[in-house]
Amino acid sequence: MDASLIWRLVLAVVGVPLLLSGYIILSERFMKKRDRRSGNLRAVFWLAPAFILIIVFYIYPTITTTIMSFKDANSEHFVGLENFVHIFTDRNMLIVLRNNVVWLVVFTLATLTLGLVLAILTDRVRYESAAKSIIFLPMAISYVASGVIWKFMYDYQPQGMKQIGTLNALLTALIPGFEPKAWLFDTQYNNQALILVGIWMWTGYAMVILSAGLKSIPTDIIEAARIDGASETQILRRITLPMLAPTITVVATTLIIDVLKIFDIVYVMTNGNLDTDVIANRMYKEMFNYHNYGRASAMAVILLVVIVPIMIMNIRRARKGGANA
Amino acid sequence: MRKRFVSRFFLHLAIIVLCVLWITPTLGLVVSSFRPKNLIALTGWWEAFKSSFQFTLDNYSHVLNQGHMGTSFMNSLIISIPSTVMPIIIGAFAAYAFAWLKFPFKEGLYALIIGLLVVPNQMTLIPVLKLFNTLELTGSFPGIWLAHTAYGLPFAIYLLRNFMQDLPVSILESASIDGATHAQIFFKLVLPMSVPAIASLAIFQFLWVWNDLLIALIFLGGTKDVAPMTVTISNLVNSYGGGWEYLTAAAVISMIVPMIVFFALQKYFVRGILTGSVKE
C-alpha cells in the first residue's frame, strides 16, 4: 500500500466527516445571523449532502435508464418497444424470465416456511439462542463465499469414483444404487441447486424476524386458549399465524425484493450457463459482454416495474406509521 | 407424560438435525481449507479426522502470497471503512432534518427515501458507470466510496430517522430554550443518544459493502490491484476450476472479518435487522 493511498484513506475516514461537520456548523452560524424564521433554508443545508448524492446516483440514473430502455444498443436511436419485445419473445430471454419466476416462488416460499418452522421450534427449547446463531450464521457470509461453499458441496465425480462433494457422498452412502448427480450441470436440477444456496443463506433472516414477531404475541391470549382446551395445532392456525401475518408480509416483501435482484450466486456458481441465467446476471452480460445498453436498461426497467407495487405498499405503510407517531 | 416425552424428543431431534444441516457446508469448507492439496481431491473432508489426520497451512500461504488474496484483503478494508463512515454521517444529517426540522415537502421527500429503499441498483448502474468513465472515477477507490455511500443512504436515513424521532422531545426542547443551536443539539445530544442505531447501521453497511460483488465488479472494472476479495474469489472460481485447496482457503479468509463482526456484535446486527423490517 503506497503512501498516497493511506493519505486518501485517512482523508475519507477522518477528513470527510470533519469537513461535513464543519459545513453544518458553518451553515448554522450563517442561519443565526439571518432571520431566524427562514427555517426552510436550514433544512436545505441539512439535507443537501444526502440529496446531491441521491440525485446523482438515483434520480438522474433512473430517468436515464428508462430513456435508454427505448433506445438501441449504443443509445443512439429510439427503437420503441423493441428491447422489451425481444425480452418477452426471445427463447433464451424467456428462460431467464422463467428462472426468475422459479426463484421468486420457490425461494420465497421455502425460506418463509423454514424460517417460520425454525422460529416456532426454537421458541420451545432452552438452547434457543445457540440454535438460532447457527441458522443465522450464513447471513454474515458473502454470496461469493457461499457460492464456493456450495460448489464444494455439489462437487461431482463420475459413478464409481470417490465422491468428495458432501451431497453426492451422502446420497450414495444412504441410498443403495444412487447415481451421483452433476447438480450444477444437469438442467433438471441446477436451478433448484442454486436456489437451495439462497434458502440456506436467508432462512436465518426469516427466522430471526418471525421469532421476534412470535415473542411479541401476548402469552395470556395463548394461555387462555390452552385453558379453553385448544390444541397446539388450533392455537397455531387460529392465533399464532393470524397475529404473525403482518410480520410474515414484511419478511416476504424483503425476500421478494432480494430474490428479484439475485446475481452473485448465479454469477459465481454457473454464470448463467445451462439454462440457469437470471435477470441481473443477464443484464450484466448485456452490459459488458454484448455491449447492448438498450437491452440491459430494459431488463432493469422490468425489475423496477415488478418492484413498484411493493414500493407503493411500503410508502403507504410508512405514511400510516407516521400519522400514529 | 409419555406423550409429552416423545414430542419433546422429536422437537429436539428436529432442531438438532436442522442445525447440523445448516453448519455442515461451512464446516466442510473450513476443514478442507487446512487439508493438503493431494488429499482434498481424493477423499471427502469428513475423512480428515478418520485416517491420516494431516493438516497444513500451505493453502493459506499460497493464496495470500501468489493468489492476490493479501492485496484483496487490504482492498476490501480500504473499500469498506470509508463506505461505512460516509453514509452514516451524511445520513444522520438528513435523518435529523426529517425527524426534527419543519420544512415544506417533508412528507413527499421522506416518501421518496422509502421508495428508494427498494429501487434495484440495476436501474442506476449504466448511467453512473458512464458518468464515472467521464470523470475518470472508474477503477478508483474514491469512485466506489461514493457509489457505496449513495447506495447506502436511503437505508441509513430511514433507520436513523426512525430512531431519532423516538428520542425524548423534552430534552431537545429544553436545550433549544437554553439557546443551543441545531448544530449543538445534533452533535452534543442527538448523535451521542443515537449510538445504538448508529452501531446497528455501521455493522449492516460494513457487512453489505464487504460482501458486495456487483458494485465492485462494475465500478472497479476488474483491475487486480484494486479488486476486493469477492471479485478475486469469483475470478479464482472461474479460472481454477477444481482447485479446491486454494478456493476453500480464499473463501475462509474472506469470511474471517464478517464472522468476527457477527459473533462480537450479533446483538446490534439483529437489532438492525429488526429495526429495518419490523418497525415502521
Interface residues (C-beta under 8 A of the other chain):
Chain A: M1 L5 R8 L9 A12 V13 V16 P17 L20 S21 I24 I25 E28 R29 M31 K32 G39 N40 R42 A43 V44 W46 L47 P49 A50 F51 L53 I54 V56 F57 Y58 Y60 P61 T62 T64 T65 M68 L118 L121 T122 R124 V125 A131 S133 I134 I135 F136 L137 P138 M139 A140 I141 S142 Y143 V144 A145 G147 V148 I149 W150 K151 F152 M153 D155 K162 Q163 I164 G165 T166 A169 W200 T203 Y205 V208 I209 A212 G213 T247 V250 V251 T254 I257 L260 K261 F263 D264 Y267 V268 M269 N271 I279 A280 M283 Y284 M287 Y293 A296 S297 M299 A300 V301 L303 L304 I307 I310 M311 N314 I315 R317 A318 R319 K320 G321 G322 A325
Chain B: L11 H12 A14 I15 L18 C19 W22 I23 T24 P25 T26 G28 L29 S32 I40 A41 L42 T43 G44 W45 W46 M74 I78 I81 P82 V85 M86 I89 I90 G91 F93 A94 Y96 A97 L101 K102 F103 P104 K106 E107 L109 Y110 A111 L112 I114 G115 L116 L117 V118 V119 P120 N121 Q122 M123 T124 L125 I126 P127 V128 L129 L131 F141 P142 W145 L146 A147 T149 A150 Y151 L153 P154 I157 Q165 T181 H182 A183 F186 F187 L207 W210 N211 D212 L213 L214 L217 I218 M229 T230 I233 S234 V237 N238 G242 W244 L247 T248 A250 A251 S254 M255 P258 M259 V261 F262 Q266 F269 V270 I273 L274 S277 V278 E280
